[in-house]
Amino acid sequence: MKRIVPALAVLAALLGPSVSAEPTIPYFWDSRERLPKPELSDFPRLRFLTTIDFPPFNFLDGSGRLTGFHVDLARAICAKIDLTDTCEIQAVPWEELPQALQAGDGEAIIAGLAMSAESRQRFAFSRPYLQLPARFVMAKGNAVEEPVYQKLVDRRVGVIDGSAHERALRDLFPGVRVVTYSRAEWMLGDLREGKTDAVFGDGMRLSFWLAGTGSQACCRFAGGPYLLPEYLGTGMAVAVDPGDDQLLAAINYALREIEADGTFAELYLRYFPLGFF
């Protein structure tokens, strides 16, 4: 069971350069789309299954309380479909999630389960609520007036060896000089010290490094986010038992309403204050 970890035509997935000081809120729904609110009066409860080892999505805080983006999103889903009083969120080990769902210990999984051909045979998935784009990071002193991929021709770009990001970098940016690393801290350390010109990787993880002390305020995102489903998957979604169409429709309705009323934006900024889009 896989978890999400995070031709120039493909670069049309680029959402646009992130030049504003304010984080860009990603939106994954057509603003004109409306979904009917399902009737759930006979639905006894909604139990979400998650884990404790995937910060900032689901983890235990200092007091041992289950918290994170997924936990708050699950509560928001319950509120939108009027199941707040019967909403439960339970943590189980990652490898036990499918068995727990099939055994009836919960009705939905919200834990970063990747949507793949294999997982789609075992689960039905909601519409994606978040995608994890690839991003370039460069030193702040490097001006990027032209498109970033032109700026990086013949430049040294760090990437994690054997990763989906390495495959994308080699396929989509053939002009760069790829430098592979087995550990992220070595890759980011070389960027900070000017031994490489850029790094290419998971935008979410890079955002935390940029905001933390480890970067020493050396660097910034360059260019915009790349949504590359053929390399990085189609995003995070809630998983339910196949055939549970009523619950799936309810979750999709809630996700649409959460985005429309600003709840998603509030949660995104709470857990990703720098933003990665």
PyMOL commands that set and color helices and strands:
alter all, ss='L'
color gray80, all
select helices_A, chain A and resi 8-13+69-80+84-86+94-102+117-120+148-151+164-172+184-192+203-211+213-215+229-232+245-260+263-271
alter helices_A, ss='H'
color red, helices_A
select strands_A, chain A and resi 46-50+53-54+58-60+66-67+87-91+108-109+124-125+134-139+156-160+177-181+198-202+219-226+239-240
alter strands_A, ss='S'
color yellow, strands_A
deselect
rebuild
show_as cartoon
